[in-house]
Amino acid sequence: MKRNLPFGKPIIGAPELDAVRRTIESGILVHGPRSKEFEDAFAGWVGGGHVVSVASCTAGLHLVYFDRGIGAGDEVIVPAMTHTATAHAVELEGATPVFVDAESRTGNIDIDQIEAAITPRTRAISIVHYLGVPVAMDRINAIAKRHDLLVVEDCALAIGTRYQGVHAGLHGNVGCFSFYPVKHMTTGEGGVVLTRDGELAKRLLRKRAFGVDRHVGERAQPGIYDVTMLGFNYRMSEVEAAMGTEQVRRLDGFLSQRTANYRALSRALRELPELRLFEEGDGQSSYYCLSAILEERLAPKRQAIAASLNADGVGTSVYYPAPVPHFTYYREKYAFGPDTFPVAASIARSSIALPVGPHLTEDDMTYIAESMKQAIQRNR
Ligand SMILES: *Cc1c(COP(=O)(O)O)cnc(C)c1O
C-alpha cells in the first residue's frame, strides 16, 4: 500500500496547543516570562552556556557579526556547502565570505583547506555541522587560536550533535540554532544563540531589542528607558517561546526516533551499490536526514529518481542545490567559475536527501529503502 511520508513534519500536539493558548490568554506576547523559561530549558537540555532567543537562526548569526563589529574590509571563512544564511549573515554586515570547499567523507568543511584561505583581513571562522554530523571542533579551535579568530558554529541542523561529549554550539565562541518547521524541533520561526561568554550574551540581549538599556520588566518608571547602542528587533515572541519549551521536553524522544530511523535506513541502503552514504564523523550526529550520493552514472537521473520516490509518497529534498558561492548572487558578485568548490558541487549535483524524522517509523524506513531500490532499477 502506498504511504504518505513527507520529508519533514513538525510534531505538535496538546502540550504545545495548551501552552500557546495559555500564553495568548495571558495577554503578554513579548518581553514576558516565557522566553526566559525557554532559554533556560534549552540551556539545560544542551548542558550549559547562556541562551538568547531570537527571531531565527539567520537573525542570530547576523546579530553575532554585528556585535563583533565585523564589517567592510573584514573576511570570514564560510563553508561552501551550507545554507545560504551562513554566508548572508556575513554579507549583510558588508564583510566578505571566503568560501572553503567540503570534504567528501562527511560533507563538512575541509579543515585542511582553511589555513590557506586565512589572510590578515580574516576575523572569524564559521562552520556548519552539515546534516548534523559534528565538525572536528578541536581542530577548528586550534586554527582559530593560532590566528586569533572568532569561531561561529551554524547549528541549524545540529540539535543533538555532540563532539567529544560536548553539544554543538559550545565549542566555538558562539552557536546559532534554528526552529524552522522541518528542523529537529520548531517554534514556527525562531532560533537561539548559545554561548559560554556571559558578556556576549548580555550584549546580544540588548542588541536583539533596539539597544534599549532596560526592558519592560526592568523599568522603575513605565515607558522610561535609554538607548545605549544600535540594535535590531530580532526578538522571539512569547507564543513561539511557549511552544519551544514544550518541544524541548520532547527532544530526547524526537532524537531517539531519528537515530533508530537513520540506522534502519542506512543499514538497508548500504546494500545498494549505486549509492554512497556519508560517514558519521567522530562524535554524535543529530541525524537531520539521510543524504545518499548517487554514483556518477546515475547523478543525471536524480530528478527522475526523486520523482519515482515522490510517486510512492516518499518526500525528498536536496542539501543543498548548489554550493553557496555558485548561487547567482555570490557567483556574479565574486566571479566564481563552474570548476570552483568541486566537492561541494559534486554533492549538490548527485545527492538526494531522504527523511528520518520522528514523524516516521522504522517500518517506514523499510518502505523508503524498497522505493529507492525500485527507483534505481527504473533508471539504471
Ligand atoms: C535552516 C538553516 C538556516 C536558517 O535558519 P532560519 O532559522 O530559517 O534562519 C541556517 N543555516 C543552516 C545550516 C540551515 O539549515
The ligand as an SDF file (V2000), in Angstrom:
LIG
                    3D

 15 15  0  0  0  0  0  0  0  0999 V2000
   17.7590   26.2930    8.1420 C   0  0  0  0  0  0  0  0  0  0  0  0
   19.1550   26.7530    8.1860 C   0  0  0  0  0  0  0  0  0  0  0  0
   19.4800   28.0870    8.4840 C   0  0  0  0  0  0  0  0  0  0  0  0
   18.4380   29.1670    8.5800 C   0  0  0  0  0  0  0  0  0  0  0  0
   17.6560   29.0360    9.7320 O   0  0  0  0  0  0  0  0  0  0  0  0
   16.4550   30.0800    9.9500 P   0  0  0  0  0  0  0  0  0  0  0  0
   16.0160   29.7950   11.3620 O   0  0  0  0  0  0  0  0  0  0  0  0
   15.4140   29.7480    8.9380 O   0  0  0  0  0  0  0  0  0  0  0  0
   17.0040   31.4430    9.8000 O   0  0  0  0  0  0  0  0  0  0  0  0
   20.7990   28.4340    8.6120 C   0  0  0  0  0  0  0  0  0  0  0  0
   21.7810   27.5250    8.4520 N   0  0  0  0  0  0  0  0  0  0  0  0
   21.5190   26.2370    8.1540 C   0  0  0  0  0  0  0  0  0  0  0  0
   22.6390   25.2690    8.0220 C   0  0  0  0  0  0  0  0  0  0  0  0
   20.1960   25.8100    7.9960 C   0  0  0  0  0  0  0  0  0  0  0  0
   19.9390   24.5450    7.6680 O   0  0  0  0  0  0  0  0  0  0  0  0
  1  2  1  0
  2  3  1  0
  2 14  2  0
  3  4  1  0
  3 10  2  0
  4  5  1  0
  5  6  1  0
  6  7  2  0
  6  8  1  0
  6  9  1  0
 10 11  1  0
 11 12  2  0
 12 13  1  0
 12 14  1  0
 14 15  1  0
M  END
$$$$
